Amino acid sequence: MKKFFNFRKFFRRYKWHIVFALIVFQFFFPQYLKRAVYPYLYGKKTNEVLEISAHDFFEDVSAPAFVFTRGKYAYILEPKTRYAVTGRVGILDHYDTLWNRFFRGQFQGKYINLVPRDIFLVIGQMAQKEVFKKFKFEHEERLGRVLCKGVKYRTSFMSAYKNQEEAEKSQANFRECHQYIKQEEQNNYHPIPATERINKALSMLLPGDLVHLEGILVDVPQMRLNTGTRKEQYHENMIVNGMAPGMCFILYTTKVMFNGRIYE
């Protein structure tokens, strides 16, 4: 007689192996387990189809500062500009992981509580799949940048080309890719989640996701944080790769949409 798989017996025998595997998976790849559960707990289904923004939406506002409380901290936020964008995620940097809370929490705990993660987005032509796949993204110390795949960047004498063929290939890849990199189609965001539902949504994002963000660009004066309000604004006293980086957007995020769900 044919025997069927006995799930109960298998689970009893390997339950601690399964638990350990899930813990390891959650530690290293938390977004994947969240994406299986969070949309049904915190999001609402929507039939709206996202379209990549050709330009960001800006509308300057005149509104009083307000107190925003998250966890044990209270912050004063000064509204500057109503903002909305739909773009593709280049890279994320999560500051609210156990490792980051231990490593940075002693001196950045109040900031991490306000801005649990950074998100680097591209829009327009840069967000089109055929163009997007030409890029790789880096993020360090709350600044993001776009690089070209297949290009060997000369960062030290250790990164010299091995031979002329490698040099020519790298330079050809750079010429093909670099023509698509536009300052006005990229930006780094410090999103402040207005609600816990929005925080859960942002925690699920992965590179390559198409996402809609909506909210208000704000200053946080008590922490000396000033938002950019247009993409042609640059840091005056900072140089990265030979140029002044664009001002990051501190976005008090009131709405998130991706993967057919809306979070408010």
C-alpha positions as CSV (number, residue, x, y, z in Angstrom):
1,M,0.0,0.0,0.0
2,K,1.4,3.4,-0.9
3,K,2.4,5.6,2.0
4,F,1.5,9.3,2.1
5,F,3.8,11.9,3.5
6,N,3.2,12.3,7.2
7,F,3.6,16.1,7.9
8,R,3.0,15.8,11.7
9,K,5.7,13.2,12.1
10,F,8.1,15.2,9.9
11,F,7.4,18.4,12.0
12,R,7.8,16.6,15.3
13,R,11.1,15.2,14.1
14,Y,12.5,18.4,12.6
15,K,10.6,21.2,14.4
16,W,13.7,22.8,16.0
17,H,15.5,22.7,12.6
18,I,12.5,24.5,11.1
19,V,12.3,27.0,13.9
20,F,16.1,27.7,13.6
21,A,15.9,28.1,9.8
22,L,13.0,30.6,10.1
23,I,14.9,32.6,12.7
24,V,18.0,32.7,10.5
25,F,15.9,33.6,7.4
26,Q,14.1,36.4,9.4
27,F,17.4,37.8,10.6
28,F,19.0,38.0,7.2
29,F,16.0,38.4,4.9
30,P,13.2,40.0,7.0
31,Q,11.4,41.7,4.1
32,Y,10.4,38.4,2.5
33,L,8.5,37.0,5.5
34,K,6.9,40.5,6.0
35,R,5.7,40.6,2.4
36,A,3.8,37.3,3.0
37,V,1.8,38.7,5.9
38,Y,1.9,42.5,6.3
39,P,-0.1,43.4,3.1
40,Y,-3.1,41.6,4.5
41,L,-2.7,43.1,8.0
42,Y,-1.9,46.7,7.3
43,G,-2.8,47.5,3.6
44,K,-6.0,47.9,1.6
45,K,-6.4,46.5,-1.9
46,T,-6.4,49.0,-4.7
47,N,-6.9,48.7,-8.4
48,E,-4.9,51.8,-9.1
49,V,-2.0,51.1,-11.5
50,L,1.2,52.9,-10.7
51,E,2.9,54.9,-13.4
52,I,6.5,56.1,-13.1
53,S,6.7,59.8,-12.5
54,A,8.3,61.9,-15.2
55,H,8.7,64.7,-12.6
56,D,8.2,64.9,-8.9
57,F,5.1,66.8,-7.6
58,F,5.9,69.8,-5.4
59,E,3.5,72.3,-3.8
60,D,4.9,74.7,-1.3
61,V,2.7,75.1,1.8
62,S,2.4,77.6,4.6
63,A,1.5,75.6,7.7
64,P,2.4,75.8,11.4
65,A,4.9,73.4,13.0
66,F,3.5,70.4,14.7
67,V,4.6,67.9,17.3
68,F,5.0,64.3,16.1
69,T,5.4,61.6,18.7
70,R,7.0,58.2,17.9
71,G,7.9,55.8,20.6
72,K,9.3,57.6,23.6
73,Y,10.4,60.7,21.6
74,A,8.6,63.8,20.5
75,Y,9.7,65.9,17.6
76,I,8.8,69.3,16.2
77,L,8.3,69.1,12.4
78,E,8.1,72.2,10.2
79,P,6.1,71.6,7.0
80,K,7.7,73.0,3.8
81,T,6.4,71.4,0.7
82,R,3.6,68.9,-0.2
83,Y,5.2,66.1,-2.2
84,A,4.4,63.0,-4.2
85,V,6.4,60.7,-6.4
86,T,6.2,57.2,-8.0
87,G,9.6,55.7,-8.7
88,R,11.7,52.5,-8.5
89,V,13.7,51.6,-5.4
90,G,17.4,51.6,-6.1
91,I,18.6,50.7,-2.6
92,L,17.5,50.8,1.0
93,D,19.4,51.2,4.2
94,H,17.6,49.9,7.3
95,Y,18.7,51.5,10.5
96,D,16.1,49.8,12.7
97,T,17.6,46.3,12.6
98,L,19.0,44.6,15.7
99,W,22.5,45.1,14.5
100,N,22.1,48.8,13.7
101,R,20.2,49.5,16.9
102,F,23.2,48.0,18.8
103,F,25.9,49.6,16.6
104,R,24.3,53.0,16.1
105,G,21.6,53.2,18.8
106,Q,23.8,54.6,21.5
107,F,24.4,57.8,19.7
108,Q,21.7,57.8,16.9
109,G,18.8,56.3,18.8
110,K,16.6,59.4,18.5
111,Y,17.2,59.8,14.8
112,I,16.7,56.0,14.0
113,N,13.4,56.2,15.9
114,L,12.3,59.1,13.6
115,V,13.8,57.8,10.4
116,P,14.0,54.0,10.6
117,R,15.4,53.6,7.0
118,D,16.7,55.5,4.0
119,I,15.2,54.9,0.5
120,F,17.0,55.8,-2.8
121,L,14.5,56.2,-5.7
122,V,14.9,56.8,-9.4
123,I,12.1,58.1,-11.7
124,G,11.6,58.9,-15.4
125,Q,13.9,57.1,-17.8
126,M,16.2,55.9,-15.1
127,A,13.3,53.9,-13.6
128,Q,12.4,52.1,-16.9
129,K,13.4,48.4,-16.5
130,E,15.7,48.2,-19.5
131,V,17.6,51.3,-18.2
132,F,17.4,50.5,-14.5
133,K,19.2,47.1,-15.0
134,K,22.3,49.0,-16.2
135,F,22.8,50.5,-12.7
136,K,24.0,49.5,-9.3
137,F,23.5,51.6,-6.2
138,E,25.5,52.4,-3.2
139,H,24.4,54.0,0.1
140,E,26.7,55.1,2.9
141,E,26.3,57.6,5.8
142,R,22.8,58.6,4.5
143,L,24.0,59.4,1.0
144,G,23.2,57.4,-2.1
145,R,24.8,57.3,-5.5
146,V,24.2,55.6,-8.8
147,L,27.0,53.6,-10.5
148,C,27.2,51.6,-13.7
149,K,27.3,47.8,-13.8
150,G,30.3,46.2,-15.5
151,V,32.5,49.3,-14.8
152,K,35.6,49.0,-12.7
153,Y,35.9,52.2,-10.7
154,R,39.4,53.3,-9.8
155,T,39.2,53.8,-6.0
156,S,42.8,52.8,-5.3
157,F,45.9,51.3,-6.9
158,M,44.4,47.9,-6.0
159,S,41.5,48.5,-8.5
160,A,43.7,49.0,-11.5
161,Y,42.7,47.3,-14.8
162,K,44.2,43.8,-15.3
163,N,44.8,44.4,-19.0
164,Q,43.8,46.5,-22.0
165,E,40.8,44.3,-22.8
166,E,39.3,44.8,-19.3
167,A,39.9,48.6,-19.5
168,E,38.1,48.9,-22.9
169,K,35.2,46.8,-21.8
170,S,34.8,48.8,-18.6
171,Q,35.0,52.1,-20.5
172,A,32.4,50.9,-23.1
173,N,30.0,49.9,-20.3
174,F,30.5,53.3,-18.7
175,R,29.7,55.2,-21.9
176,E,26.6,53.0,-22.5
177,C,25.3,53.5,-18.9
178,H,26.4,57.0,-17.9
179,Q,24.3,58.7,-20.5
180,Y,21.2,57.7,-18.6
181,I,22.3,59.0,-15.2
182,K,20.4,62.3,-14.5
183,Q,20.5,64.2,-11.3
184,E,16.9,65.3,-11.6
185,E,15.7,61.6,-11.9
186,Q,17.3,60.4,-8.6
187,N,17.0,61.2,-5.0
188,N,17.7,59.9,-1.5
189,Y,14.8,60.0,1.0
190,H,14.7,60.1,4.8
191,P,11.0,59.0,5.2
192,I,9.3,59.7,8.5
193,P,6.4,57.2,8.7
194,A,3.3,59.1,9.8
195,T,1.6,55.8,11.1
196,E,2.7,52.4,12.0
197,R,0.9,51.0,8.9
198,I,3.2,53.2,6.8
199,N,6.2,52.1,8.7
200,K,5.3,48.4,8.0
201,A,4.9,49.2,4.3
202,L,8.3,50.8,4.1
203,S,9.9,48.0,5.9
204,M,8.8,45.5,3.2
205,L,10.3,47.4,0.2
206,L,13.0,45.7,-1.9
207,P,15.3,47.1,-4.6
208,G,13.5,47.1,-7.9
209,D,10.0,47.7,-6.4
210,L,7.8,50.3,-8.0
211,V,6.4,52.5,-5.2
212,H,4.4,55.6,-4.7
213,L,5.3,57.9,-1.8
214,E,3.2,60.9,-0.7
215,G,3.5,63.3,2.2
216,I,5.1,66.6,3.3
217,L,8.8,67.6,3.2
218,V,9.7,68.8,6.6
219,D,12.5,70.4,8.6
220,V,13.3,69.0,12.1
221,P,15.0,72.0,13.7
222,Q,15.7,70.5,17.1
223,M,17.9,67.9,15.3
224,R,19.4,70.4,12.8
225,L,17.8,68.5,9.9
226,N,16.8,70.5,6.9
227,T,15.0,69.0,3.9
228,G,15.6,69.7,0.3
229,T,12.5,71.0,-1.4
230,R,13.6,70.9,-5.0
231,K,16.1,68.5,-6.8
232,E,18.3,71.4,-8.0
233,Q,19.3,72.1,-4.4
234,Y,22.8,70.8,-3.3
235,H,24.8,70.4,-0.1
236,E,27.1,73.5,0.0
237,N,29.7,72.2,2.4
238,M,30.0,68.6,1.2
239,I,31.8,66.9,-1.8
240,V,31.2,63.3,-2.9
241,N,33.0,62.0,-6.0
242,G,34.1,65.4,-6.9
243,M,30.7,67.1,-6.8
244,A,28.2,68.4,-4.3
245,P,25.4,65.9,-3.6
246,G,21.8,66.8,-3.9
247,M,19.8,67.6,-0.8
248,C,18.0,64.6,0.7
249,F,14.3,64.8,1.1
250,I,13.0,64.4,4.7
251,L,9.5,63.2,3.9
252,Y,6.8,63.0,6.5
253,T,5.1,60.1,4.7
254,T,1.4,59.9,4.8
255,K,0.7,57.4,2.0
256,V,2.5,54.5,0.4
257,M,1.3,52.3,-2.5
258,F,3.0,49.3,-4.1
259,N,2.1,45.7,-5.2
260,G,-1.6,46.6,-5.4
261,R,-1.9,47.7,-1.8
262,I,-2.3,51.2,-0.2
263,Y,-1.1,52.1,3.3
264,E,-2.1,55.2,5.1
